Amino acid sequence: MNDQKETTQAREENEAQKKKNGITRRQALKYIGVGTGIVLAGGAVGGYGYHRSLRLPSAEASRIKKVRFVIAGGSVGGLTVGARLLRAVPGADVTVIEPNENHHYQPGYTLVAAGVYSPEEVIFDQQSLMFPEMKWVKDAVKKFEPEKNRVITESGEVVNYDYLVVGLGVQMNPNSVENFTKALETPYAGNIYDLDKGIKYHELMKNFEGGRFVSTYPAGYVKCGGAPQKITWLSEDYWRTKGIREGVEVHFHTNRHTLFPPVPRVDEAVKPKIEARGIHNHYNQTLRAIDVSTRTAIFEEKTPEGSSREVRQKYDLIHPMPGFQTPKALRESDLTAEGIGGQLEVDRFTLQHKRFGNIFGIGDSAATGAPKTAATIRKQAPVVVANLLDAALGNQFSAKYDGTSGCPLLTRYGRCMMFEFDFEGNLVNERIYNSTKETRLWWHFKVHGLKRLYRHVLLNGYVNV
Ligand SMILES: Cc1cc2nc3c(=O)[nH]c(=O)nc-3n(C[C@H](O)[C@H](O)[C@H](O)COP(=O)(O)OP(=O)(O)OC[C@H]3O[C@@H](n4cnc5c(N)ncnc54)[C@H](O)[C@@H]3O)c2cc1C
């Protein structure tokens, strides 16, 4: 009886409210439901439309299906190109040559070393990232034979192609710093470019009680040129929060003449902030050797006059960086040239090989002069696919890589500068990113958003020129 009375009263109140506001709660919920339905339906139609827009018309697609595409290296570059190709032509003949069964999300390595990600968070099962249509040769390329349009794998398998995409990445060259490997075996050194050594680095950083920390930046091309700075700055911030900062000297020795030369505006913005934190930056210095017994880093410093001198720095903890090189199969092949450090010789705009027209390059191993990052691949992959398809169909190239890349520059825990830039180092989309500001928003985007975009958008081939 009471329930009925309360229900009637509630209905009356609701009606009164309706007169006042012009809408009841039930109607409001109905409208929200209908509105959400429309948005979802619109999204689905839009998504389907976008999905269809990646496809090649059927007459061209049937010609492409007769073409054999081979991709050497099945990491972010190779897989993004392969996926984008299969979005354009479902059922295309795509073979990926990749020896590893696990794929590493390398942009997450810095966050593993900083203790933000667990190591498991950066490892994916390779098979789970590959389209079912992709043929997987689980082996490494031993030899490129471009005149014969084929590659030979380590186990001796011959893989013939009509078009080849090379995405072999770059690796640290331990021989470029004397005793680099030996130093990493001691309890005073770690390195974020290797997952295990990055895990070790986190332990060393966490347990550091004070003393001199030395971090270095090498000569030549560098994979993710922001990462050595990021780990230096995060470490400094970690020790500040831990309350031991006064007992730590932080030294960053870089081969370059300033902190972030590829983008002068970012350099100007970040440098005073870093200097104000009491970090000692040493410029024009290249790490040449490490004396493990005395814990001394030995640098070659270039003077403004062009001569060089030796500089020694003792350390209690070191993050040493050697130079980089491409895998042996590439650097010892006919696909490279003098003066480009064993990289694939490509036209930086079309990404086509300069001498072999049916070979294209993607990502770190290609000599484009662009930064070696996954953000670069996001912009390069659709260009490679568009031009591959044009070449295979006998068309003029329709796409050009404009040099755009991006960087999430982690300056401290909870703060990040996010920016995109072109070949000339000019900021791109500056107003969207608020590029020269450290913000919490971009930190969260880097930690929670970018990995999802990498996994579900990039590696799924949802990239457009
Ligand atoms: C510490 C760190 C931090 C980074 N931070 C960022 C970041 O914040 N943002 C960003 O965008 N990027 C970042 N990067 C860079 C990014 O990870 C690389 O640019 C990207 O992985 C390059 O992709 P790739 O496919 O060209 O080469 P890789 O990812 O290096 O892959 C090369 C592939 O080739 C395979 N391979 C090698 N030799 C052979 C062979 N002979 N035959 C067949 N396969 C072979 C390898 O097994 C590997 O799978 C970071 C990297 C590191 C290490």
The ligand as an SDF file (V2000), in Angstrom:
LIG
                    3D

 53 58  0  0  0  0  0  0  0  0999 V2000
   64.8320    2.2950  -25.4550 C   0  0  0  0  0  0  0  0  0  0  0  0
   64.0000    2.6190  -26.6570 C   0  0  0  0  0  0  0  0  0  0  0  0
   63.0470    3.6130  -26.5740 C   0  0  0  0  0  0  0  0  0  0  0  0
   62.2830    3.9570  -27.6890 C   0  0  0  0  0  0  0  0  0  0  0  0
   61.3160    4.9050  -27.5430 N   0  0  0  0  0  0  0  0  0  0  0  0
   60.5330    5.2130  -28.6120 C   0  0  0  0  0  0  0  0  0  0  0  0
   59.4610    6.1530  -28.4700 C   0  0  0  0  0  0  0  0  0  0  0  0
   59.2200    6.6880  -27.3890 O   0  0  0  0  0  0  0  0  0  0  0  0
   58.7190    6.4320  -29.5750 N   0  0  0  0  0  0  0  0  0  0  0  0
   58.9460    5.8310  -30.7800 C   0  0  0  0  0  0  0  0  0  0  0  0
   58.2220    6.1130  -31.7320 O   0  0  0  0  0  0  0  0  0  0  0  0
   59.9610    4.9470  -30.9380 N   0  0  0  0  0  0  0  0  0  0  0  0
   60.7430    4.6250  -29.8870 C   0  0  0  0  0  0  0  0  0  0  0  0
   61.7500    3.6930  -30.0300 N   0  0  0  0  0  0  0  0  0  0  0  0
   62.1680    3.2860  -31.3780 C   0  0  0  0  0  0  0  0  0  0  0  0
   61.3530    2.1630  -31.9950 C   0  0  0  0  0  0  0  0  0  0  0  0
   61.2540    1.0760  -31.1340 O   0  0  0  0  0  0  0  0  0  0  0  0
   62.0380    1.7530  -33.2940 C   0  0  0  0  0  0  0  0  0  0  0  0
   62.1740    2.8860  -34.1070 O   0  0  0  0  0  0  0  0  0  0  0  0
   61.2320    0.6960  -34.0260 C   0  0  0  0  0  0  0  0  0  0  0  0
   61.1710   -0.4760  -33.2810 O   0  0  0  0  0  0  0  0  0  0  0  0
   61.8800    0.4220  -35.3850 C   0  0  0  0  0  0  0  0  0  0  0  0
   61.1510   -0.5490  -36.0400 O   0  0  0  0  0  0  0  0  0  0  0  0
   61.8190   -1.4100  -37.2310 P   0  0  0  0  0  0  0  0  0  0  0  0
   60.7530   -2.3500  -37.6560 O   0  0  0  0  0  0  0  0  0  0  0  0
   62.4280   -0.5020  -38.2050 O   0  0  0  0  0  0  0  0  0  0  0  0
   63.0230   -2.1620  -36.5310 O   0  0  0  0  0  0  0  0  0  0  0  0
   63.0360   -3.1000  -35.2710 P   0  0  0  0  0  0  0  0  0  0  0  0
   61.8500   -2.8620  -34.4170 O   0  0  0  0  0  0  0  0  0  0  0  0
   64.3550   -2.9460  -34.6350 O   0  0  0  0  0  0  0  0  0  0  0  0
   62.8810   -4.5450  -35.8680 O   0  0  0  0  0  0  0  0  0  0  0  0
   63.7610   -5.1330  -36.7700 C   0  0  0  0  0  0  0  0  0  0  0  0
   63.3000   -6.5600  -36.9840 C   0  0  0  0  0  0  0  0  0  0  0  0
   64.1370   -7.1810  -37.9410 O   0  0  0  0  0  0  0  0  0  0  0  0
   64.4370   -8.4770  -37.4950 C   0  0  0  0  0  0  0  0  0  0  0  0
   65.7070   -8.8780  -38.1070 N   0  0  0  0  0  0  0  0  0  0  0  0
   66.9560   -8.4440  -37.8240 C   0  0  0  0  0  0  0  0  0  0  0  0
   67.8500   -9.0410  -38.6120 N   0  0  0  0  0  0  0  0  0  0  0  0
   67.1520   -9.8520  -39.4250 C   0  0  0  0  0  0  0  0  0  0  0  0
   67.5060  -10.7120  -40.4820 C   0  0  0  0  0  0  0  0  0  0  0  0
   68.7800  -10.8870  -40.8490 N   0  0  0  0  0  0  0  0  0  0  0  0
   66.5260  -11.3840  -41.1350 N   0  0  0  0  0  0  0  0  0  0  0  0
   65.2220  -11.2160  -40.7900 C   0  0  0  0  0  0  0  0  0  0  0  0
   64.8280  -10.4190  -39.7810 N   0  0  0  0  0  0  0  0  0  0  0  0
   65.7870   -9.7450  -39.1200 C   0  0  0  0  0  0  0  0  0  0  0  0
   64.5020   -8.3660  -35.9950 C   0  0  0  0  0  0  0  0  0  0  0  0
   64.3170   -9.6300  -35.3750 O   0  0  0  0  0  0  0  0  0  0  0  0
   63.3800   -7.3880  -35.7080 C   0  0  0  0  0  0  0  0  0  0  0  0
   62.1590   -8.0480  -35.4900 O   0  0  0  0  0  0  0  0  0  0  0  0
   62.4950    3.2910  -28.9170 C   0  0  0  0  0  0  0  0  0  0  0  0
   63.4350    2.2610  -28.9860 C   0  0  0  0  0  0  0  0  0  0  0  0
   64.1740    1.9110  -27.8790 C   0  0  0  0  0  0  0  0  0  0  0  0
   65.1630    0.7780  -27.9560 C   0  0  0  0  0  0  0  0  0  0  0  0
  1  2  1  0
  2  3  1  0
  2 52  2  0
  3  4  2  0
  4  5  1  0
  4 50  1  0
  5  6  2  0
  6  7  1  0
  6 13  1  0
  7  8  2  0
  7  9  1  0
  9 10  1  0
 10 11  2  0
 10 12  1  0
 12 13  2  0
 13 14  1  0
 14 15  1  0
 14 50  1  0
 15 16  1  0
 16 17  1  0
 16 18  1  0
 18 19  1  0
 18 20  1  0
 20 21  1  0
 20 22  1  0
 22 23  1  0
 23 24  1  0
 24 25  2  0
 24 26  1  0
 24 27  1  0
 27 28  1  0
 28 29  2  0
 28 30  1  0
 28 31  1  0
 31 32  1  0
 32 33  1  0
 33 34  1  0
 33 48  1  0
 34 35  1  0
 35 36  1  0
 35 46  1  0
 36 37  1  0
 36 45  1  0
 37 38  2  0
 38 39  1  0
 39 40  1  0
 39 45  2  0
 40 41  1  0
 40 42  2  0
 42 43  1  0
 43 44  2  0
 44 45  1  0
 46 47  1  0
 46 48  1  0
 48 49  1  0
 50 51  2  0
 51 52  1  0
 52 53  1  0
M  END
$$$$
